[in-house]
Amino acid sequence: MQTVKEIMLVENVQIIDKAILPKNPIKPKKLMNIAIAGVLGLMLGVFITFIVEFLDNTIKSKEDIEKYLGLPVLGMIPDDKEI
């Protein structure tokens, strides 16, 4: 208190309460940070999946050929799952 009086040039310095150290750290809250990171990661993954699917302009079926190109389909190679 004497040092504070000398530095601040103030006469009426008092200690109101003693400082009490907390038993547990206040921050960072690890569980909350993990939960927020998980939710944001999930949302970002779903968002990127929808964007990639929305921007995919490849032709995948004979209906796409007829719709976008206006051409009739003469033949198709079957998708053989047993190979």
N, CA, C and O atoms as a printed pandas DataFrame, in Angstrom:
     atom_number atom_name residue_name chain_id  residue_number  x_coord  y_coord  z_coord
0              1         N          MET        A               1    0.834   -1.190    0.000
1              2        CA          MET        A               1    0.000    0.000    0.000
2              3         C          MET        A               1    0.872    1.243    0.000
3              4         O          MET        A               1    0.513    2.260   -0.593
4              5         N          GLN        A               2    2.004    1.161    0.659
5              6        CA          GLN        A               2    2.884    2.325    0.712
6              7         C          GLN        A               2    3.435    2.634   -0.674
7              8         O          GLN        A               2    3.556    3.798   -1.056
8              9         N          THR        A               3    3.773    1.579   -1.432
9             10        CA          THR        A               3    4.298    1.780   -2.786
10            11         C          THR        A               3    3.253    2.420   -3.677
11            12         O          THR        A               3    3.578    3.288   -4.486
12            13         N          VAL        A               4    2.005    2.007   -3.541
13            14        CA          VAL        A               4    0.922    2.586   -4.349
14            15         C          VAL        A               4    0.746    4.059   -3.995
15            16         O          VAL        A               4    0.532    4.883   -4.884
16            17         N          LYS        A               5    0.831    4.399   -2.725
17            18        CA          LYS        A               5    0.710    5.800   -2.311
18            19         C          LYS        A               5    1.801    6.654   -2.937
19            20         O          LYS        A               5    1.558    7.781   -3.370
20            21         N          GLU        A               6    3.009    6.100   -2.976
21            22        CA          GLU        A               6    4.128    6.858   -3.535
22            23         C          GLU        A               6    4.013    7.005   -5.051
23            24         O          GLU        A               6    4.297    8.073   -5.592
24            25         N          ILE        A               7    3.595    5.926   -5.747
25            26        CA          ILE        A               7    3.511    5.961   -7.213
26            27         C          ILE        A               7    2.354    6.823   -7.682
27            28         O          ILE        A               7    2.518    7.649   -8.579
28            29         N          MET        A               8    1.189    6.639   -7.086
29            30        CA          MET        A               8   -0.018    7.326   -7.549
30            31         C          MET        A               8   -0.182    8.721   -6.937
31            32         O          MET        A               8   -1.027    9.496   -7.386
32            33         N          LEU        A               9    0.597    9.037   -5.945
33            34        CA          LEU        A               9    0.478   10.316   -5.230
34            35         C          LEU        A               9   -0.914   10.497   -4.650
35            36         O          LEU        A               9   -1.533   11.554   -4.777
36            37         N          VAL        A              10   -1.395    9.422   -4.002
37            38        CA          VAL        A              10   -2.717    9.408   -3.395
38            39         C          VAL        A              10   -2.535    9.001   -1.931
39            40         O          VAL        A              10   -1.696    8.154   -1.625
40            41         N          GLU        A              11   -3.311    9.597   -1.028
41            42        CA          GLU        A              11   -3.169    9.311    0.394
42            43         C          GLU        A              11   -4.154    8.254    0.899
43            44         O          GLU        A              11   -3.830    7.525    1.836
44            45         N          ASN        A              12   -5.347    8.151    0.306
45            46        CA          ASN        A              12   -6.382    7.279    0.849
46            47         C          ASN        A              12   -6.454    5.940    0.096
47            48         O          ASN        A              12   -7.413    5.699   -0.637
48            49         N          VAL        A              13   -5.466    5.084    0.269
49            50        CA          VAL        A              13   -5.431    3.769   -0.358
50            51         C          VAL        A              13   -5.839    2.734    0.680
51            52         O          VAL        A              13   -5.291    2.709    1.782
52            53         N          GLN        A              14   -6.804    1.875    0.332
53            54        CA          GLN        A              14   -7.278    0.855    1.258
54            55         C          GLN        A              14   -7.423   -0.488    0.531
55            56         O          GLN        A              14   -7.643   -0.526   -0.680
56            57         N          ILE        A              15   -7.300   -1.564    1.268
57            58        CA          ILE        A              15   -7.576   -2.902    0.735
58            59         C          ILE        A              15   -8.986   -3.263    1.178
59            60         O          ILE        A              15   -9.264   -3.355    2.373
60            61         N          ILE        A              16   -9.865   -3.466    0.222
61            62        CA          ILE        A              16  -11.260   -3.779    0.536
62            63         C          ILE        A              16  -11.425   -5.278    0.751
63            64         O          ILE        A              16  -11.953   -5.695    1.782
64            65         N          ASP        A              17  -10.987   -6.086   -0.193
65            66        CA          ASP        A              17  -11.066   -7.542   -0.098
66            67         C          ASP        A              17   -9.764   -8.138   -0.590
67            68         O          ASP        A              17   -9.106   -7.581   -1.469
68            69         N          LYS        A              18   -9.404   -9.244   -0.034
69            70        CA          LYS        A              18   -8.230   -9.964   -0.516
70            71         C          LYS        A              18   -8.611  -10.728   -1.783
71            72         O          LYS        A              18   -9.748  -11.178   -1.922
72            73         N          ALA        A              19   -7.668  -10.872   -2.695
73            74        CA          ALA        A              19   -7.904  -11.596   -3.945
74            75         C          ALA        A              19   -7.977  -13.095   -3.656
75            76         O          ALA        A              19   -7.138  -13.645   -2.943
76            77         N          ILE        A              20   -8.989  -13.739   -4.218
77            78        CA          ILE        A              20   -9.164  -15.183   -4.059
78            79         C          ILE        A              20   -8.947  -15.839   -5.416
79            80         O          ILE        A              20   -9.611  -15.497   -6.395
80            81         N          LEU        A              21   -8.018  -16.775   -5.465
81            82        CA          LEU        A              21   -7.741  -17.464   -6.723
82            83         C          LEU        A              21   -8.815  -18.513   -6.982
83            84         O          LEU        A              21   -9.211  -19.228   -6.062
84            85         N          PRO        A              22   -9.295  -18.616   -8.228
85            86        CA          PRO        A              22  -10.287  -19.649   -8.543
86            87         C          PRO        A              22   -9.636  -21.036   -8.516
87            88         O          PRO        A              22   -8.451  -21.184   -8.813
88            89         N          LYS        A              23  -10.438  -22.051   -8.153
89            90        CA          LYS        A              23   -9.925  -23.413   -8.099
90            91         C          LYS        A              23   -9.768  -24.020   -9.481
91            92         O          LYS        A              23   -8.840  -24.795   -9.713
92            93         N          ASN        A              24  -10.664  -23.679  -10.406
93            94        CA          ASN        A              24  -10.634  -24.189  -11.775
94            95         C          ASN        A              24  -10.429  -23.022  -12.733
95            96         O          ASN        A              24  -10.887  -21.912  -12.462
96            97         N          PRO        A              25   -9.755  -23.258  -13.836
97            98        CA          PRO        A              25   -9.592  -22.171  -14.804
98            99         C          PRO        A              25  -10.939  -21.762  -15.405
99           100         O          PRO        A              25  -11.801  -22.603  -15.659
100          101         N          ILE        A              26  -11.100  -20.484  -15.621
101          102        CA          ILE        A              26  -12.356  -19.970  -16.174
102          103         C          ILE        A              26  -12.420  -20.250  -17.675
103          104         O          ILE        A              26  -13.449  -20.696  -18.184
104          105         N          LYS        A              27  -11.343  -19.995  -18.366
105          106        CA          LYS        A              27  -11.287  -20.242  -19.805
106          107         C          LYS        A              27   -9.980  -20.924  -20.103
107          108         O          LYS        A              27   -9.054  -20.738  -19.313
108          109         N          PRO        A              28   -9.807  -21.658  -21.109
109          110        CA          PRO        A              28  -10.764  -22.082  -22.134
110          111         C          PRO        A              28  -11.634  -23.233  -21.646
111          112         O          PRO        A              28  -11.191  -24.093  -20.884
112          113         N          LYS        A              29  -12.851  -23.228  -22.093
113          114        CA          LYS        A              29  -13.777  -24.313  -21.781
114          115         C          LYS        A              29  -13.633  -25.361  -22.879
115          116         O          LYS        A              29  -14.199  -25.224  -23.964
116          117         N          LYS        A              30  -12.875  -26.400  -22.584
117          118        CA          LYS        A              30  -12.520  -27.384  -23.609
118          119         C          LYS        A              30  -13.734  -28.111  -24.162
119          120         O          LYS        A              30  -13.841  -28.297  -25.374
120          121         N          LEU        A              31  -14.645  -28.522  -23.300
121          122        CA          LEU        A              31  -15.812  -29.272  -23.761
122          123         C          LEU        A              31  -16.684  -28.409  -24.675
123          124         O          LEU        A              31  -17.183  -28.890  -25.692
124          125         N          MET        A              32  -16.867  -27.141  -24.318
125          126        CA          MET        A              32  -17.662  -26.230  -25.155
126          127         C          MET        A              32  -16.974  -26.000  -26.496
127          128         O          MET        A              32  -17.634  -25.987  -27.535
128          129         N          ASN        A              33  -15.656  -25.819  -26.483
129          130        CA          ASN        A              33  -14.926  -25.615  -27.741
130          131         C          ASN        A              33  -15.009  -26.844  -28.639
131          132         O          ASN        A              33  -15.143  -26.714  -29.855
132          133         N          ILE        A              34  -14.931  -28.034  -28.050
133          134        CA          ILE        A              34  -15.039  -29.273  -28.834
134          135         C          ILE        A              34  -16.433  -29.400  -29.429
135          136         O          ILE        A              34  -16.577  -29.789  -30.587
136          137         N          ALA        A              35  -17.469  -29.074  -28.643
137          138        CA          ALA        A              35  -18.841  -29.155  -29.144
138          139         C          ALA        A              35  -19.076  -28.164  -30.278
139          140         O          ALA        A              35  -19.684  -28.516  -31.289
140          141         N          ILE        A              36  -18.606  -26.944  -30.125
141          142        CA          ILE        A              36  -18.774  -25.931  -31.178
142          143         C          ILE        A              36  -18.020  -26.347  -32.436
143          144         O          ILE        A              36  -18.543  -26.219  -33.543
144          145         N          ALA        A              37  -16.791  -26.846  -32.272
145          146        CA          ALA        A              37  -16.007  -27.280  -33.437
146          147         C          ALA        A              37  -16.683  -28.451  -34.144
147          148         O          ALA        A              37  -16.667  -28.517  -35.373
148          149         N          GLY        A              38  -17.275  -29.375  -33.387
149          150        CA          GLY        A              38  -17.971  -30.504  -34.008
150          151         C          GLY        A              38  -19.181  -30.061  -34.802
151          152         O          GLY        A              38  -19.389  -30.517  -35.927
152          153         N          VAL        A              39  -19.984  -29.174  -34.227
153          154        CA          VAL        A              39  -21.179  -28.692  -34.924
154          155         C          VAL        A              39  -20.792  -27.894  -36.164
155          156         O          VAL        A              39  -21.376  -28.088  -37.230
156          157         N          LEU        A              40  -19.820  -27.005  -36.039
157          158        CA          LEU        A              40  -19.392  -26.217  -37.198
158          159         C          LEU        A              40  -18.776  -27.099  -38.284
159          160         O          LEU        A              40  -19.001  -26.870  -39.472
160          161         N          GLY        A              41  -18.006  -28.099  -37.880
161          162        CA          GLY        A              41  -17.424  -29.021  -38.862
162          163         C          GLY        A              41  -18.485  -29.806  -39.604
163          164         O          GLY        A              41  -18.391  -29.996  -40.817
164          165         N          LEU        A              42  -19.497  -30.263  -38.877
165          166        CA          LEU        A              42  -20.595  -30.993  -39.505
166          167         C          LEU        A              42  -21.364  -30.090  -40.469
167          168         O          LEU        A              42  -21.685  -30.499  -41.585
168          169         N          MET        A              43  -21.657  -28.874  -40.040
169          170        CA          MET        A              43  -22.388  -27.937  -40.906
170          171         C          MET        A              43  -21.572  -27.591  -42.147
171          172         O          MET        A              43  -22.117  -27.518  -43.249
172          173         N          LEU        A              44  -20.274  -27.378  -41.975
173          174        CA          LEU        A              44  -19.414  -27.052  -43.107
174          175         C          LEU        A              44  -19.338  -28.218  -44.084
175          176         O          LEU        A              44  -19.360  -28.010  -45.297
176          177         N          GLY        A              45  -19.248  -29.441  -43.571
177          178        CA          GLY        A              45  -19.212  -30.619  -44.444
178          179         C          GLY        A              45  -20.489  -30.783  -45.243
179          180         O          GLY        A              45  -20.442  -31.075  -46.438
180          181         N          VAL        A              46  -21.632  -30.598  -44.595
181          182        CA          VAL        A              46  -22.919  -30.703  -45.292
182          183         C          VAL        A              46  -23.046  -29.593  -46.332
183          184         O          VAL        A              46  -23.516  -29.833  -47.444
184          185         N          PHE        A              47  -22.627  -28.374  -45.972
185          186        CA          PHE        A              47  -22.693  -27.243  -46.893
186          187         C          PHE        A              47  -21.830  -27.488  -48.133
187          188         O          PHE        A              47  -22.267  -27.235  -49.255
188          189         N          ILE        A              48  -20.617  -27.976  -47.931
189          190        CA          ILE        A              48  -19.725  -28.247  -49.068
190          191         C          ILE        A              48  -20.296  -29.359  -49.941
191          192         O          ILE        A              48  -20.198  -29.291  -51.166
192          193         N          THR        A              49  -20.891  -30.384  -49.328
193          194        CA          THR        A              49  -21.505  -31.475  -50.089
194          195         C          THR        A              49  -22.638  -30.955  -50.962
195          196         O          THR        A              49  -22.729  -31.316  -52.135
196          197         N          PHE        A              50  -23.501  -30.114  -50.405
197          198        CA          PHE        A              50  -24.593  -29.557  -51.195
198          199         C          PHE        A              50  -24.080  -28.663  -52.321
199          200         O          PHE        A              50  -24.621  -28.699  -53.426
200          201         N          ILE        A              51  -23.062  -27.873  -52.065
201          202        CA          ILE        A              51  -22.506  -26.998  -53.096
202          203         C          ILE        A              51  -21.896  -27.824  -54.224
203          204         O          ILE        A              51  -22.111  -27.519  -55.398
204          205         N          VAL        A              52  -21.138  -28.865  -53.883
205          206        CA          VAL        A              52  -20.524  -29.713  -54.912
206          207         C          VAL        A              52  -21.604  -30.400  -55.740
207          208         O          VAL        A              52  -21.487  -30.474  -56.963
208          209         N          GLU        A              53  -22.650  -30.901  -55.093
209          210        CA          GLU        A              53  -23.737  -31.568  -55.812
210          211         C          GLU        A              53  -24.506  -30.578  -56.671
211          212         O          GLU        A              53  -24.923  -30.914  -57.780
212          213         N          PHE        A              54  -24.699  -29.364  -56.175
213          214        CA          PHE        A              54  -25.431  -28.353  -56.928
214          215         C          PHE        A              54  -24.653  -27.912  -58.167
215          216         O          PHE        A              54  -25.248  -27.674  -59.219
216          217         N          LEU        A              55  -23.339  -27.803  -58.051
217          218        CA          LEU        A              55  -22.517  -27.352  -59.173
218          219         C          LEU        A              55  -22.102  -28.469  -60.119
219          220         O          LEU        A              55  -21.444  -28.203  -61.125
220          221         N          ASP        A              56  -22.472  -29.717  -59.821
221          222        CA          ASP        A              56  -22.137  -30.857  -60.670
222          223         C          ASP        A              56  -23.027  -30.827  -61.910
223          224         O          ASP        A              56  -24.242  -30.997  -61.816
224          225         N          ASN        A              57  -22.418  -30.613  -63.061
225          226        CA          ASN        A              57  -23.190  -30.530  -64.304
226          227         C          ASN        A              57  -22.866  -31.681  -65.264
227          228         O          ASN        A              57  -23.002  -31.529  -66.478
228          229         N          THR        A              58  -22.441  -32.824  -64.729
229          230        CA          THR        A              58  -22.146  -33.965  -65.582
230          231         C          THR        A              58  -23.435  -34.709  -65.940
231          232         O          THR        A              58  -24.425  -34.670  -65.209
232          233         N          ILE        A              59  -23.387  -35.380  -67.077
233          234        CA          ILE        A              59  -24.536  -36.161  -67.543
234          235         C          ILE        A              59  -24.429  -37.550  -66.939
235          236         O          ILE        A              59  -23.402  -38.214  -67.075
236          237         N          LYS        A              60  -25.499  -37.993  -66.265
237          238        CA          LYS        A              60  -25.448  -39.259  -65.540
238          239         C          LYS        A              60  -26.475  -40.279  -66.016
239          240         O          LYS        A              60  -26.355  -41.462  -65.696
240          241         N          SER        A              61  -27.460  -39.861  -66.757
241          242        CA          SER        A              61  -28.483  -40.809  -67.195
242          243         C          SER        A              61  -28.933  -40.456  -68.608
243          244         O          SER        A              61  -28.611  -39.395  -69.142
244          245         N          LYS        A              62  -29.700  -41.398  -69.205
245          246        CA          LYS        A              62  -30.192  -41.138  -70.554
246          247         C          LYS        A              62  -31.215  -40.005  -70.559
247          248         O          LYS        A              62  -31.384  -39.329  -71.574
248          249         N          GLU        A              63  -31.899  -39.793  -69.431
249          250        CA          GLU        A              63  -32.838  -38.673  -69.352
250          251         C          GLU        A              63  -32.099  -37.342  -69.421
251          252         O          GLU        A              63  -32.615  -36.378  -69.987
252          253         N          ASP        A              64  -30.897  -37.278  -68.851
253          254        CA          ASP        A              64  -30.093  -36.057  -68.922
254          255         C          ASP        A              64  -29.685  -35.759  -70.368
255          256         O          ASP        A              64  -29.687  -34.603  -70.792
256          257         N          ILE        A              65  -29.339  -36.798  -71.116
257          258        CA          ILE        A              65  -28.954  -36.604  -72.526
258          259         C          ILE        A              65  -30.136  -36.059  -73.322
259          260         O          ILE        A              65  -29.999  -35.106  -74.089
260          261         N          GLU        A              66  -31.291  -36.675  -73.127
261          262        CA          GLU        A              66  -32.470  -36.226  -73.864
262          263         C          GLU        A              66  -32.896  -34.818  -73.434
263          264         O          GLU        A              66  -33.352  -34.028  -74.260
264          265         N          LYS        A              67  -32.750  -34.509  -72.160
265          266        CA          LYS        A              67  -33.187  -33.214  -71.634
266          267         C          LYS        A              67  -32.251  -32.085  -72.062
267          268         O          LYS        A              67  -32.713  -31.062  -72.567
268          269         N          TYR        A              68  -30.938  -32.256  -71.865
269          270        CA          TYR        A              68  -29.993  -31.160  -72.102
270          271         C          TYR        A              68  -29.521  -31.067  -73.543
271          272         O          TYR        A              68  -29.299  -29.965  -74.045
272          273         N          LEU        A              69  -29.362  -32.203  -74.222
273          274        CA          LEU        A              69  -28.844  -32.183  -75.588
274          275         C          LEU        A              69  -29.943  -32.274  -76.639
275          276         O          LEU        A              69  -29.730  -31.910  -77.796
276          277         N          GLY        A              70  -31.109  -32.755  -76.243
277          278        CA          GLY        A              70  -32.207  -32.892  -77.200
278          279         C          GLY        A              70  -31.966  -33.987  -78.221
279          280         O          GLY        A              70  -32.517  -33.940  -79.321
280          281         N          LEU        A              71  -31.151  -34.975  -77.871
281          282        CA          LEU        A              71  -30.833  -36.070  -78.783
282          283         C          LEU        A              71  -31.429  -37.369  -78.261
283          284         O          LEU        A              71  -31.476  -37.594  -77.051
284          285         N          PRO        A              72  -31.889  -38.233  -79.183
285          286        CA          PRO        A              72  -32.388  -39.536  -78.728
286          287         C          PRO        A              72  -31.214  -40.449  -78.375
287          288         O          PRO        A              72  -30.138  -40.350  -78.965
288          289         N          VAL        A              73  -31.431  -41.326  -77.419
289          290        CA          VAL        A              73  -30.403  -42.280  -77.003
290          291         C          VAL        A              73  -30.537  -43.521  -77.871
291          292         O          VAL        A              73  -31.603  -44.134  -77.921
292          293         N          LEU        A              74  -29.442  -43.900  -78.568
293          294        CA          LEU        A              74  -29.452  -45.054  -79.446
294          295         C          LEU        A              74  -29.092  -46.333  -78.714
295          296         O          LEU        A              74  -29.559  -47.410  -79.085
296          297         N          GLY        A              75  -28.269  -46.233  -77.680
297          298        CA          GLY        A              75  -27.876  -47.428  -76.940
298          299         C          GLY        A              75  -27.195  -47.042  -75.646
299          300         O          GLY        A              75  -26.730  -45.915  -75.473
300          301         N          MET        A              76  -27.147  -48.011  -74.736
301          302        CA          MET        A              76  -26.513  -47.766  -73.435
302          303         C          MET        A              76  -25.649  -48.964  -73.061
303          304         O          MET        A              76  -25.971  -50.095  -73.423
304          305         N          ILE        A              77  -24.584  -48.735  -72.360
305          306        CA          ILE        A              77  -23.761  -49.810  -71.807
306          307         C          ILE        A              77  -24.281  -50.071  -70.393
307          308         O          ILE        A              77  -24.292  -49.171  -69.553
308          309         N          PRO        A              78  -24.713  -51.309  -70.138
309          310        CA          PRO        A              78  -25.277  -51.597  -68.819
310          311         C          PRO        A              78  -24.196  -51.553  -67.726
311          312         O          PRO        A              78  -23.027  -51.844  -67.978
312          313         N          ASP        A              79  -24.605  -51.192  -66.538
313          314        CA          ASP        A              79  -23.716  -51.146  -65.389
314          315         C          ASP        A              79  -23.721  -52.526  -64.739
315          316         O          ASP        A              79  -24.702  -52.922  -64.110
316          317         N          ASP        A              80  -22.615  -53.256  -64.898
317          318        CA          ASP        A              80  -22.534  -54.626  -64.378
318          319         C          ASP        A              80  -21.866  -54.592  -63.014
319          320         O          ASP        A              80  -20.677  -54.287  -62.913
320          321         N          LYS        A              81  -22.609  -54.899  -61.975
321          322        CA          LYS        A              81  -22.097  -54.833  -60.604
322          323         C          LYS        A              81  -21.296  -56.075  -60.219
323          324         O          LYS        A              81  -20.610  -56.057  -59.197
324          325         N          GLU        A              82  -21.361  -57.162  -61.011
325          326        CA          GLU        A              82  -20.711  -58.412  -60.646
326          327         C          GLU        A              82  -19.235  -58.441  -60.999
327          328         O          GLU        A              82  -18.534  -59.348  -60.551
328          329         N          ILE        A              83  -18.734  -57.508  -61.769
329          330        CA          ILE        A              83  -17.330  -57.531  -62.187
330          331         C          ILE        A              83  -16.436  -57.001  -61.118
331          332         O          ILE        A              83  -15.219  -56.948  -61.300
